Amino acid sequence: MKMKIKLLAIIVLSLFTNEIFSQTSELVKPKGNWYFGAEIGRNRANSLSLGEDKNSFQGGVLAEYYFAKQWSLSGRIKYFKTGVSFHESGSGGWFGSSGGYGVFNGAVIAAPINIKWEFRLYKNLKGYLKLGYAYNIETKSEYGNYSHNLSTDYSKYYGAVNAGYGFNYFINEKMAVYIDFEAYSGASKGITQSFFGSHSHNVENSLINFGLKYNFKKENL
């Protein structure tokens, strides 16, 4: 997995190096333009907690519109694996807890919509923050080794909060490359009871994206 991530970084950096010399000397102003692209990278299922391999490959496509000088709205379609695992011991007595255990392995097609704020770092290099909501459709839903007191009757369709930050470089008015880091917090896949109340075990993922986006608008002749 680490070799794949390094290879992705080399590809993106190579593209950046080859194209930078053709970059316009003017500052790129993307306001009013659409960009379409693709992204790939690493996925980490943070909600797996029993020693499983948390890392996997993920990818997606992007459509982004800059509606203001520093603001854009983007929509994406992504595919990545997810999962939840937990084992909480219960205790008897009137004031005890029921505890519970379970392992969920899944995969989703996610459709995140984000609003993004960009700020200039140096010339056409920008940093950004983004926040949004993702609608998830599970393409894989495996519930294994769940304790008898816990339900596995969860919907395959659910929402998730999505937030992140990254860096965007406009090679020219048509093309940009970016890297960003984002997190998803989604639905519960198990609720256990303790002395201090209930504990919801939600799907949690963090992603690293290497992306390329392009503006297909024709130049004025």
C-alpha positions in Angstrom: 0.0 0.0 0.0 2.8 2.4 0.8 4.4 1.8 -2.5 1.2 2.6 -4.3 0.9 5.9 -2.4 4.5 6.8 -3.3 3.9 6.0 -6.9 0.8 8.3 -7.0 2.9 11.1 -5.5 5.6 10.6 -8.1 3.1 10.7 -10.9 1.5 13.9 -9.6 4.9 15.6 -9.0 6.1 14.5 -12.5 3.1 16.1 -14.1 3.7 19.3 -12.1 7.4 19.4 -13.1 6.7 18.9 -16.8 3.9 21.5 -17.0 5.2 24.2 -14.8 7.4 25.7 -17.4 4.4 26.3 -19.7 2.6 28.2 -16.9 1.3 31.6 -17.6 3.1 34.4 -15.8 -0.2 35.9 -14.8 -2.2 35.0 -11.7 -5.0 32.5 -12.5 -8.4 33.8 -11.6 -10.8 30.8 -11.8 -14.0 32.7 -10.9 -16.9 31.8 -13.2 -15.3 28.6 -14.5 -16.1 24.9 -14.3 -13.3 22.3 -13.6 -13.6 18.6 -14.1 -11.2 16.0 -12.9 -10.2 12.8 -11.1 -8.5 11.9 -7.8 -6.9 8.8 -6.3 -5.2 8.1 -3.1 -5.2 6.3 0.3 -8.2 5.5 2.4 -7.9 4.7 6.1 -10.9 3.1 8.0 -10.2 4.6 11.4 -13.2 2.9 13.1 -11.6 -0.6 12.7 -10.1 -1.1 16.2 -9.3 -4.8 16.6 -6.0 -5.0 14.7 -7.4 -5.2 11.2 -5.6 -3.6 8.2 -7.1 -0.2 8.0 -5.6 1.0 4.7 -6.9 0.6 1.2 -6.9 2.3 -2.2 -9.7 4.8 -3.2 -10.6 7.0 -6.1 -13.2 9.3 -7.6 -14.3 12.0 -10.1 -14.9 15.7 -9.5 -16.9 18.6 -10.9 -16.1 22.0 -9.3 -17.5 25.5 -10.0 -15.9 28.7 -8.8 -18.7 31.1 -8.0 -16.6 33.8 -6.3 -12.9 34.9 -6.1 -12.1 32.6 -3.2 -15.1 30.3 -3.1 -16.2 27.2 -5.0 -18.8 24.4 -4.8 -17.8 20.9 -5.8 -19.5 17.6 -6.2 -17.8 14.2 -6.4 -18.4 10.5 -6.8 -16.0 8.3 -4.8 -15.5 4.7 -4.0 -13.8 3.5 -0.8 -13.9 0.7 1.8 -15.1 1.2 5.3 -15.6 -0.7 8.5 -16.3 -0.8 12.2 -15.0 -3.2 14.9 -15.5 -3.1 18.7 -15.5 -5.2 21.8 -16.8 -3.8 25.0 -17.1 -5.9 28.1 -20.3 -5.7 30.1 -20.8 -6.0 33.8 -23.7 -7.5 35.7 -25.8 -6.0 38.5 -28.4 -3.3 38.7 -25.9 -0.6 37.7 -24.0 -2.7 35.2 -23.7 -2.5 31.4 -24.6 -4.9 28.6 -21.5 -4.3 26.5 -21.2 -6.0 23.1 -19.0 -6.8 20.2 -19.1 -6.9 16.4 -17.2 -6.5 13.1 -18.6 -4.7 10.1 -16.8 -4.7 6.8 -18.2 -2.5 4.0 -17.6 -0.4 0.9 -19.5 2.6 -0.3 -20.1 4.8 -3.3 -20.1 8.3 -1.7 -21.4 11.5 -3.2 -19.9 14.4 -1.2 -20.9 18.0 -1.9 -18.4 20.6 -0.5 -18.1 24.3 -0.2 -14.5 25.4 -0.4 -12.7 28.5 0.7 -9.3 29.1 -1.1 -6.5 31.5 0.0 -3.4 32.4 -1.8 -0.1 31.2 -0.5 2.3 32.1 -3.3 1.3 33.2 -6.8 -0.9 30.3 -8.2 -0.3 28.1 -5.2 -3.3 28.1 -2.9 -4.4 26.5 0.4 -8.0 25.7 1.1 -10.5 24.5 3.7 -13.7 22.6 2.8 -16.8 21.4 4.5 -19.8 19.4 3.3 -22.1 16.5 3.4 -21.8 13.1 1.7 -24.6 10.7 0.7 -23.4 7.1 0.9 -24.6 3.9 -0.7 -23.1 0.7 0.6 -22.0 -1.8 -2.1 -20.7 -4.2 0.5 -22.3 -4.8 4.0 -20.9 -7.7 6.0 -21.8 -8.0 9.7 -19.7 -10.7 11.4 -19.4 -12.0 14.9 -22.0 -9.6 16.4 -23.1 -10.3 20.0 -26.7 -11.5 20.3 -27.8 -8.3 22.1 -26.9 -6.0 19.1 -28.8 -5.3 16.0 -27.4 -5.6 12.5 -30.5 -4.2 10.8 -28.9 -0.9 9.5 -29.7 0.9 6.3 -27.4 0.7 3.4 -28.1 4.4 2.6 -26.9 7.1 5.0 -25.3 10.5 5.3 -21.9 11.6 6.5 -20.2 14.8 7.6 -17.2 15.6 5.4 -14.5 18.1 6.1 -10.9 18.7 5.0 -8.1 20.9 3.9 -5.5 20.9 1.1 -3.3 22.6 -1.5 -4.2 23.6 -5.1 -1.7 24.7 -7.8 -2.9 26.2 -11.1 -0.4 25.2 -13.7 -2.2 27.5 -16.1 -5.8 28.7 -16.7 -6.9 25.3 -17.9 -5.2 22.9 -15.5 -4.6 22.5 -11.8 -3.2 19.8 -9.5 -4.1 19.3 -5.9 -3.5 17.2 -2.8 -6.0 17.2 0.1 -6.8 15.5 3.3 -10.4 14.8 4.3 -12.4 12.9 6.9 -15.8 11.3 6.9 -18.0 10.6 9.9 -21.0 8.4 9.0 -23.7 6.1 10.4 -23.7 3.9 13.5 -23.0 0.2 13.1 -23.5 -0.7 16.7 -24.6 0.8 20.0 -23.3 -0.6 23.3 -24.4 0.4 26.8 -22.1 1.3 29.7 -22.5 2.7 33.2 -22.1 6.2 31.7 -24.7 5.7 28.9 -24.8 4.5 25.4 -21.8 4.4 23.0 -22.4 4.6 19.2 -19.8 2.9 17.0 -19.9 5.0 13.8 -18.0 4.5 10.5 -15.0 6.9 10.4 -12.7 7.3 7.4 -9.8 9.6 6.5 -8.6 10.0 2.9 -5.6 11.4 1.1 -6.4 12.6 -2.4 -4.0 13.4 -5.3 -6.0 15.1 -8.0 -5.9 16.7 -11.5 -8.7 19.0 -12.7 -9.2 20.7 -16.1 -11.3 23.5 -17.5 -12.7 22.5 -20.9 -13.9 26.0 -21.8 -12.7 27.0 -25.3 -10.4 29.9 -25.7 -11.8 33.0 -27.4 -10.5 33.4 -30.9 
